[in-house]
Amino acid sequence: MLDRSGSLGTKPTKTAMALFSKRQNIRDNKIENVGRWPIRLTDFYLVDDYEFPPSHYTEIFLVRSGHFLHETETGAQAVRAGTAMVHHPSSRHVIKQPEQVRLTRVRFLPEWFVGDFSSVMDAPDVLSLFFARHWFQVPSDTNLQVFTVRESQLPFLDSAFELLAQSLRTGRHIEPISQVTLLQIMLILGDEYHVYWRGGNRLPITEGVATSLEIIERAVASGRRLPLKQLQIAADGGSQDEISQDLRKHVGMTLIDYVQSRRLQHAARKLLATNDDPAEIAEAVVLSDASQFEKSFETAFGFLPQVYREKFGAAPRPVAGTPGESAI
């Protein structure tokens, strides 16, 4: 007898039935993405091994459920629900032998948070865990931090992650609710990081250096020249060279290099959040030479300003219309 495909029908063997049943039971890994730059969230539902390729972005992971073996270049580590991982631009890592794993990853652009400078500086664990290597040039032994979150704090983290996912899912990636929620996640994880390392993780930034950094930030954020006299008063009358040496000792950068870096960070934020011309942005943050701005920006971020905006830009673009026509 011919079946509906036109071939001769035969009774399936036990081996064929077993293979068919096995295929029916195979479940694939599932990945769900929400959001756009500057904040993106991904949920990984893993039932099979999964390799994360090298990343150019800072990434926050929280294991929401299940357990697995986390393999990196330095070895393998058993990881379970309630574990947080912070990856800075780094090499590949692999999830092996996952058991009913839900893993949430958040990627973000650190420059999106330049306006939160004071909040980050007032939370030294957030500074050391998420921003130090972007704002400063301090040596680090590893690009990966793995630590356990206390069970009492997990409900707060879960709620924050769900709120962030909902905000991103509804297109609110550039609104304060998404930015503040991610900052809340960082604050909770910073506290847990501090508890896990028993306070040994903070950068040794003195009160005098912190005051100098705040003075510099106010000047850069407002587009003003650096108030050297104010800096010297904060440094108990120290010279510009002495202030520069003190900064280099604590943040790994001279005064001139640090100021330039902060100006570029603020320029990046404006490229993301506005439609201002790059030349106008350069002038607004006291980087008046447009050609030099382009070179410095490409060195810092790997892209020319206009390319950076096209790749990561968060601001809606105006719709062009013919003269006399509404763009609505």
N, C-alpha and C positions, 0 to 999 in steps of 0.2 A: 504494500500500500504506500502511496506517495503522501508525504505530509504537505503542509501548506507552502513549504519552500520549494516543493517539487522534487525533493530527494526521497530516497527509500527510507521509510521509518523503521528504526530498530529500537529495541528496548535498551535504555541506558544501563551500563554496567555499574557495579557498586563503586568502582574507582572513579568513574566519571561523576557519579552523584556526589561523592565526597569532595571532589575538586570544586564542583558547582556550589556546594554548601559552604566551602571555605571562602570562595570568592564573595558570596553573598554576605558573609560575616565580616569581611574586611572593612574597616572604617578609616577614612583618610583624615589627615590633619586639616583643621579648619582655621582660616585666618580672616579676621574682620577688621577693616580699617575705617577710622572716622577722623575728620578734621583735615585742615590744610595748614601749611606753614603760616605762622611760626610755631604752632603746637599741633602735633599729630599723635594719635593714640591707636594702638593695635592690640587686639585680643587674639592670642594664640591658644587654640584648643588642640592639644597634642596627644596623639595615641601612638605615634611612631617617631623615630629619631628625626631631629630637625637641626640643620646647620644654619647659624647666623653668619653671614659673610662679614668681612671687615666693614666697620661703619665710620663715617666721617663726622658723626654727630654724637652729642652727649645723649645717653639713653638711660631711662629709669625703668627697671623691671620690678614687678611685684608678683610673687607666686600666689595666686588666689586659691588654688586647690591642687591636690595631687602631690606627687614627688617624682624626682628624676635624678639622673647623674649628669652633672654639669662639667663638661670637659673643655679645658682651655690649654694653651701652650705650656702652662706650668704644671698641669696635672688634672685630676678629676676630683670632684667634690659632690657628696650626696646633698641634695637640696630638697626641701619640703615646703608645704604651704606656710605662708607667713615669713618667707625669706625675701629680702629686698636685695637688688643688685643695681649698682650704678656703674655704667660703662662710659668711659671717655673714649674719644676716637681711638680705636684699638683694632686688634686682629680678630680673626674668626673665633667663635666659640660654638659648642655643639651641645644640644639636649639629647641625652641618650636614655633609653629604657623608661620613657615617660609612662606614668600610670595616672590616667584621667586628669591630665594637667590643664589648668587654665592659667596662662601667663599673660599679664598685661604689660605692654611696653609704651612708654611715652617718650617721644623725641621732641626737643625744643631748641630754639635758637637762643643762646645766652644773651645776645645783644637786645632781644626783645624786653629784657628785664633791667635795662640801664636806669630806668626811672625808679626802680626799687632799690637803688644803691644803699640808702640809709637802712632800710629794713634788712637787707642782706648783711651789712656790716654789723648790725645789732644782733645778728644771729650767727655767731662764728662757726657753728657746725654746718649751717647751710653754705656759708662762704667756703669752707674748706672742702666740703663734699661736692658742691655743684659748680662753683664759680671761680675758685682760686686760679685754676690753670687757664682760664679764659681771660681773667682780668689781670693776673700777675704772671710772673715767670719763676715759679717756685718748683724746685725738683720734687719728683714723686717716684716712689718705688714701684707703683703699679697703676695701670689704667682701669683696674677693676676693683670695686669694693663689694663684698658680700657680707651681709649681716642679718641676724634674726630680729624680727619685730616682736615686741612683747604682745602677748595675746590680748591684753587689755586695750591696746591701741589699734588692733586690727579693724574693729568696727568703724572707727573714725576714718581710717585710711580707705576702707572699702566704700564708705559713703562718699568720700571726696573723689575717688576714682569714678564712681558711678555718675556723680554730678558733672565731672569734667567730660565724660563720654557723652552725656546727654547734651551738654552745651555745644560740643564739637559736632555732634550728629545733626544739630539744628542750625548749623552754619554760624555759630557765634565764636569762631576761633580767634577773632581779633577784638572781642569785647572784654571788658574788665572781669566779667564773671569767670571766664576761662583762665585768664592770667592770674587772678587772685586765688582761684581754686588750685592751680598748679603750685603756686607759692605756698599755699596751705599744706599741700602734699610734701613739699620740700621741707617745710618747718617740722612736720611730724617725723619725717625720715631723719632729719638732722638731729632731733632729740634722741631717736632710737640709735643712731650712729654714735652719738656721744655716750649713751649708756653702754652700748656694746664694747666700745673701746675705752671705757672708764675715764673719759676726759682727755685721753692722750692724743687726740686727733686735731686739735685746734692749732691754727697758725699763731706763732708768737709775735703778734702785732702789738706794739706798745701804744699807750694812750696818745703819746705825742705824734706817732706816725698816723694813727687813726684820725687825729684832728687835721693833720696835713692832707690826708686823702679826702676828707670831707670838704675842706677849703677848695681843693682842686676840683672836686666834683661840682660844687656850686658854680664855680667860674665856667667850667666846660658846659654845663647844662644851660647856662644863660648866654652862652656865646661870647663871654668876656675874656679879656686877656688875663693871664695869671697874676694874682695879687701877691707879688713877691714879699712886700713889706708885711702883709698879714701872715704869710707863711713863716717869715723870720721871727715874728713875735711869738707864734705858736711853737717855734723851735728854740725858744729862749735866746733869741738874738743870733742864732747860727747863720752862717753864710749860705749862699745858694749851693756851693759845693758840698757843704756839710749836710744840708737838707737832702741833696741828691744821694750822697753816700749812705745816709740813714735809710732812705727809701730802698736803695739797692740791697742793703743788708736784710731788709724785712720782706720786700716784695719782689726782689730780683730784677728791678728796673731802675734806671736813673730817672731823675725828675723829668727831663725832657722826653725821654722815651715813654714814660708812664702817661704824661699829659697827652702826647700824640696818640697813644693807644686809646685813651678815653674819648678823645675827639672822634676817632674813627668808629668807636662803638656807638657813639651818639649819632654819627652820620648814618651808620647802618640802620639804626632804629628809625630814622627819618625816611630812609629809602623804603623801608618796609611799610610804614604807617601813613605816608603822604604821597602826593603826586608831584612834589616839588622837583624842579630841575636839579640834577646832581651838582651843577656849578653853584646854584643858589644854596644848596645844602652845605657845600664846602665853605662858602663864605659865611654862612650862619654859625658854623662851629669853628670859626677862625682857622679855616684851611683854605685860604683865599686863592692859592694857585691851583687851578682846576687840573692841570696836567700832573702836578705833583700829587694831588689828591688821588687821582686815578691809580698812579703807581703805588702809593702807600696803601690804598684800599685793597688793591689786588694782592699785595704782599701779605696783608693781614687776613683776608678772607678767601683768597684763591680765585676771585672773580673781579672783573671790572664792575664799577658801580651799577651801570645799566643792566649788565648780565645778571648781577646779584638780584636786582629788583625783579627782573623777569622770572627768575627761578624761584624766589622766595616771597615776592611782594604780596602783602596782605591787604593793601588798600584797594577798594574798588576803583576801576579806571573810568573816567568820564566817557560818555557815549558821544561820538562826533555826529553832528547833524548839519544840514545845509543851512546857510544864513536865513534867519527869520523862522526857522523850524524849531519846535521844542524837541528836546532829547528824550522826553517822557513818552 
